[in-house]
């Protein structure tokens, strides 16, 4: 789970204007952090936790939809976000 300080740091890094907390960039960054936490930490220890795996898949698909939206609406921002988060190889 993300604590407040870590989430605030992510929002500060990816915000598009001073009062931004819910833009696609911020949402994708928070989801990416959560996905990395689950896949690297939780599922290494709990290999049979299928309920959490379902939640992870939902989170990944939600992030995919937001990325598709961002790619359509703002391609420049999309490419910068992909580079910063190192999602694509």
C-alpha positions in Angstrom: 0.0 0.0 0.0 1.2 3.5 -0.8 1.7 5.7 2.2 0.9 9.5 2.1 4.4 10.7 1.7 5.2 8.4 -1.2 1.9 9.2 -3.0 2.6 13.0 -2.5 6.0 12.6 -4.0 4.6 10.8 -7.0 2.0 13.5 -7.5 4.6 16.3 -7.2 6.7 14.5 -9.9 4.0 14.0 -12.4 1.5 16.8 -12.0 0.8 19.1 -14.9 -0.3 22.2 -13.0 0.1 23.3 -9.3 -3.3 21.9 -8.0 -3.2 18.8 -10.1 -4.0 15.5 -8.4 -6.1 13.5 -10.9 -4.8 14.0 -14.4 -4.1 10.9 -16.4 -0.3 11.3 -15.9 -0.7 11.3 -12.1 -3.1 8.4 -12.1 -0.9 6.3 -14.4 2.1 7.0 -12.2 0.3 5.9 -9.0 -1.0 2.8 -10.7 2.4 1.9 -12.0 3.9 2.2 -8.5 1.2 0.0 -7.1 1.6 -2.6 -9.9 5.3 -2.7 -9.3 4.8 -3.2 -5.5 2.4 -6.0 -6.0 4.3 -7.9 -8.7 7.8 -7.5 -7.1 6.9 -7.9 -3.5 3.6 -9.4 -2.7 3.4 -12.1 -5.4 6.9 -13.4 -4.7 5.9 -14.3 -1.2 2.2 -15.2 -1.9 2.2 -17.2 -5.1 -1.3 -18.6 -4.6 -3.0 -15.3 -3.8 -5.4 -15.4 -6.7 -7.8 -12.8 -5.4 -5.0 -10.2 -5.3 -3.9 -11.4 -8.8 -7.3 -10.5 -10.1 -7.1 -7.1 -8.6 -3.7 -6.7 -10.2 -5.1 -7.6 -13.6 -7.9 -5.1 -13.2 -5.3 -2.4 -12.2 -3.2 -3.2 -15.3 -6.2 -3.0 -17.6 -7.3 0.3 -16.1 -3.8 1.7 -16.6 -3.8 0.4 -20.2 -7.1 2.3 -20.9 -5.7 5.5 -19.4 -2.5 5.1 -21.5 -4.6 4.6 -24.6 -6.6 7.8 -23.8 -3.4 9.8 -23.2 -1.8 8.5 -26.4 -4.8 9.7 -28.3 -5.3 13.1 -26.6 -1.7 14.1 -25.9 1.0 12.0 -27.7 3.9 14.1 -26.5 2.9 13.7 -22.8 2.4 10.0 -23.4 5.9 9.5 -24.7 7.4 11.5 -21.9 5.5 9.5 -19.3 6.5 6.2 -20.8 10.1 7.2 -20.7 9.9 8.5 -17.1 8.1 5.4 -15.8 10.1 3.0 -18.0 7.0 1.0 -18.8 8.0 0.1 -22.4 11.3 -1.5 -23.2 
